[in-house]
Amino acid sequence: MNAMTRPTFAQSSVFYGAPLSMHLQSILRVCISLFLMLAPLGVAAAFSDRRTPGRHIVQDRFWLFAVLFVAPALLFVTMIHGSKPGYLLLLLPLAASTVAARRRLNRTALAASIAASVALSFMPYEALLKSETSYQFTRATLRSLFLIEEAQQAIAAMRPTGPASVLTNRREAPNLRTVRYHFPTAQWTSESGGCIVVSNPWHTIRDARLVSRNPVYALWRTECAHARPASGN
């Protein structure tokens, strides 16, 4: 086992020492990503016509291939590691071809599928769900790209220099790795006390002024001392 991958797996899999709660959270993230990816295909199937009568799964070589193709990937992302929505994109072509093989798509089905995809991508999950759950939905959508870019522009507008803090362990930007690359003029650390603080959106930073916030991040200006989370994780 690679020395770099084992610590990562230890954060998501009980088979590598992760607590059961963390493993269940990882499975939840996979389920959310699968739902957002497959729901538009389900809508397309619902609005289309059936091509041919179904056959038993053992007699249908296509379904046998599908199961053999999907099972290893699903086992890995649910049992070992599946932190990013992109890990599941491998399943999308097969899912789409399965729908196309069984259903006769029409304009209504295509329009309904696109509408469902747009609605799921830009739905304000932060107004409907609890903080961390809403983020897991948002990060698996196209909307997250716009929110991340908004965060990057907000940080750039502050012209960060001197000590700065990133109090988040997110895999998506802005995180410690990305801000060090994009804004090298500041001394970024994962410790509190920076003049600029990037945190999770539902955190409150004591003795700091909120500059900008969206469902992906919160950006604060402090007096460079005692900047620490007052609430949240």
TIMAR-262416 format. One line per field, with one value per residue (C-alpha): residue in one letter; z, y, x. Coordinates in nm, 2 decimals, always signed. Last residue first. Layout:
<atoms>
residu	c(A_...)
c3	c(Z_...)
c2	c(Y_...)
c1	c(X_...)
</atoms>
This chain:
<atoms>
residu	c(N_G_S_A_P_R_A_H_A_C_E_T_R_W_L_A_Y_V_P_N_R_S_V_L_R_A_D_R_I_T_H_W_P_N_S_V_V_I_C_G_G_S_E_S_T_W_Q_A_T_P_F_H_Y_R_V_T_R_L_N_P_A_E_R_R_N_T_L_V_S_A_P_G_T_P_R_M_A_A_I_A_Q_Q_A_E_E_I_L_F_L_S_R_L_T_A_R_T_F_Q_Y_S_T_E_S_K_L_L_A_E_Y_P_M_F_S_L_A_V_S_A_A_I_S_A_A_L_A_T_R_N_L_R_R_R_A_A_V_T_S_A_A_L_P_L_L_L_L_L_Y_G_P_K_S_G_H_I_M_T_V_F_L_L_A_P_A_V_F_L_V_A_F_L_W_F_R_D_Q_V_I_H_R_G_P_T_R_R_D_S_F_A_A_A_V_G_L_P_A_L_M_L_F_L_S_I_C_V_R_L_I_S_Q_L_H_M_S_L_P_A_G_Y_F_V_S_S_Q_A_F_T_P_R_T_M_A_N_M)
c3	c(+1.32_+1.41_+1.66_+1.78_+1.54_+1.61_+1.52_+1.83_+1.66_+1.31_+1.35_+1.15_+0.81_+0.73_+0.42_+0.44_+0.21_-0.02_+0.04_+0.00_+0.23_+0.20_+0.42_+0.77_+1.03_+1.29_+1.67_+1.69_+1.37_+1.31_+1.10_+0.87_+0.55_+0.63_+0.69_+0.51_+0.75_+0.65_+0.91_+1.04_+1.40_+1.36_+1.23_+0.89_+0.75_+0.46_+0.46_+0.19_-0.13_-0.27_-0.36_-0.63_-0.51_-0.14_-0.18_-0.36_-0.10_+0.21_+0.07_-0.15_-0.34_-0.31_-0.08_+0.22_+0.54_+0.65_+0.88_+0.62_+0.79_+0.67_+0.79_+0.56_+0.23_+0.07_-0.20_-0.06_-0.42_-0.47_-0.18_-0.33_-0.67_-0.54_-0.35_-0.66_-0.86_-0.60_-0.61_-0.99_-0.99_-0.71_-0.93_-1.16_-0.89_-0.66_-0.42_-0.37_-0.24_+0.00_+0.11_+0.20_+0.41_+0.60_+0.67_+0.73_+0.44_+0.25_+0.23_+0.18_-0.10_-0.31_-0.63_-0.92_-1.02_-0.94_-1.14_-1.43_-1.44_-1.41_-1.69_-1.91_-1.85_-1.91_-2.24_-2.35_-2.25_-2.43_-2.74_-2.76_-2.62_-2.70_-2.38_-2.31_-2.49_-2.44_-2.07_-2.04_-2.26_-2.02_-1.72_-1.89_-1.99_-1.63_-1.43_-1.48_-1.36_-1.01_-0.89_-1.00_-0.70_-0.47_-0.13_-0.26_-0.06_+0.06_+0.11_-0.08_-0.35_-0.40_-0.40_-0.64_-0.88_-0.86_-0.91_-1.21_-1.49_-1.38_-1.33_-1.67_-1.85_-1.71_-1.80_-2.16_-2.17_-2.09_-2.01_-1.65_-1.61_-1.74_-2.04_-2.07_-2.34_-2.62_-2.68_-2.39_-2.46_-2.30_-2.03_-1.73_-1.89_-1.93_-1.57_-1.46_-1.66_-1.49_-1.15_-1.22_-1.15_-0.86_-0.70_-0.75_-0.59_-0.29_-0.25_-0.26_+0.00_+0.22_+0.19_+0.31_+0.60_+0.69_+0.69_+0.91_+1.16_+1.16_+1.28_+1.02_+1.08_+0.73_+0.69_+0.86_+0.55_+0.50_+0.69_+0.71_+0.33_+0.30_+0.55_+0.34_+0.01_+0.07_+0.21_-0.10_+0.00)
c2	c(+2.25_+2.52_+2.80_+3.06_+2.98_+3.15_+3.48_+3.57_+3.82_+3.96_+4.24_+4.04_+4.04_+3.74_+3.53_+3.26_+2.95_+2.72_+2.83_+3.20_+3.45_+3.78_+4.03_+3.92_+4.13_+3.95_+3.95_+3.60_+3.40_+3.25_+2.93_+2.84_+2.92_+2.71_+2.94_+3.16_+3.41_+3.72_+3.90_+3.56_+3.44_+3.09_+2.80_+2.63_+2.86_+3.10_+3.35_+3.59_+3.69_+3.34_+3.40_+3.14_+2.85_+2.90_+2.96_+2.63_+2.41_+2.57_+2.54_+2.76_+2.55_+2.19_+1.93_+2.12_+2.11_+2.45_+2.72_+2.88_+3.15_+3.45_+3.62_+3.89_+3.97_+3.91_+4.16_+4.17_+4.15_+3.83_+3.66_+3.77_+3.65_+3.31_+3.28_+3.38_+3.12_+2.86_+2.96_+2.94_+2.59_+2.48_+2.56_+2.27_+2.03_+1.77_+2.04_+2.18_+1.85_+1.78_+2.15_+2.11_+1.81_+2.01_+2.31_+2.15_+2.14_+2.36_+2.71_+2.57_+2.35_+2.65_+2.45_+2.54_+2.19_+2.00_+2.25_+2.25_+1.87_+1.83_+2.08_+1.90_+1.56_+1.71_+1.86_+1.53_+1.33_+1.57_+1.57_+1.19_+0.90_+0.54_+0.36_+0.04_+0.08_+0.46_+0.42_+0.16_+0.38_+0.67_+0.45_+0.31_+0.66_+0.79_+0.52_+0.65_+0.99_+0.84_+0.95_+1.30_+1.34_+1.34_+1.16_+0.81_+0.59_+0.23_+0.06_+0.29_+0.42_+0.09_-0.13_+0.10_+0.08_-0.30_-0.35_-0.11_-0.30_-0.66_-0.54_-0.36_-0.66_-0.89_-0.63_-0.63_-1.01_-1.05_-1.40_-1.38_-1.05_-1.19_-1.00_-0.67_-0.61_-0.38_-0.01_+0.15_+0.51_+0.82_+1.06_+0.83_+0.73_+1.10_+1.16_+0.87_+1.00_+1.34_+1.16_+0.97_+1.23_+1.41_+1.08_+0.92_+1.23_+1.22_+0.84_+0.88_+1.16_+0.94_+0.66_+0.89_+1.00_+0.64_+0.57_+0.88_+0.75_+0.41_+0.55_+0.52_+0.24_+0.12_-0.12_+0.13_+0.34_+0.72_+0.90_+0.60_+0.58_+0.91_+0.80_+0.49_+0.67_+0.85_+0.55_+0.34_+0.00)
c1	c(-1.66_-1.92_-1.89_-1.65_-1.37_-1.05_-0.88_-0.68_-0.45_-0.41_-0.66_-0.91_-1.07_-1.29_-1.38_-1.65_-1.66_-1.86_-2.22_-2.13_-1.96_-1.77_-1.60_-1.71_-1.52_-1.32_-1.29_-1.43_-1.47_-1.81_-1.84_-2.12_-1.93_-1.63_-1.33_-1.08_-0.92_-0.72_-0.51_-0.40_-0.44_-0.57_-0.35_-0.38_-0.12_-0.08_+0.20_+0.06_+0.23_+0.18_-0.18_-0.28_-0.05_-0.07_-0.44_-0.49_-0.30_-0.46_-0.81_-1.02_-1.08_-1.21_-1.08_-1.20_-0.99_-1.10_-0.95_-0.73_-0.53_-0.33_-0.01_+0.13_-0.02_-0.36_-0.47_-0.83_-0.97_-0.78_-0.97_-1.31_-1.20_-1.11_-1.44_-1.64_-1.45_-1.54_-1.91_-1.91_-1.76_-1.99_-2.29_-2.20_-2.31_-2.14_-2.00_-2.35_-2.50_-2.21_-2.24_-2.61_-2.52_-2.26_-2.48_-2.82_-3.06_-3.31_-3.16_-2.80_-2.94_-3.01_-3.09_-2.85_-2.73_-3.05_-3.26_-3.02_-3.01_-3.39_-3.44_-3.19_-3.37_-3.71_-3.60_-3.44_-3.75_-3.98_-3.77_-3.77_-3.57_-3.66_-3.57_-3.39_-3.06_-3.05_-3.11_-2.82_-2.60_-2.65_-2.56_-2.26_-2.13_-2.20_-2.02_-1.67_-1.80_-1.82_-1.47_-1.56_-1.79_-1.49_-1.45_-1.50_-1.26_-1.25_-1.59_-1.83_-1.60_-1.42_-1.73_-1.90_-1.61_-1.58_-1.96_-2.00_-1.83_-1.93_-2.29_-2.30_-2.14_-2.41_-2.68_-2.55_-2.53_-2.90_-2.98_-2.88_-3.06_-3.39_-3.52_-3.69_-3.95_-3.81_-3.78_-3.98_-4.09_-3.94_-4.05_-3.95_-3.62_-3.52_-3.62_-3.40_-3.12_-3.16_-3.15_-2.83_-2.56_-2.73_-2.83_-2.49_-2.32_-2.55_-2.50_-2.12_-2.13_-2.35_-2.10_-1.82_-2.04_-2.09_-1.72_-1.66_-1.92_-1.77_-1.44_-1.15_-0.90_-0.81_-1.10_-1.33_-1.28_-1.29_-1.02_-0.78_-0.81_-0.63_-0.36_-0.31_-0.28_+0.05_+0.24_+0.13_+0.00)
</atoms>
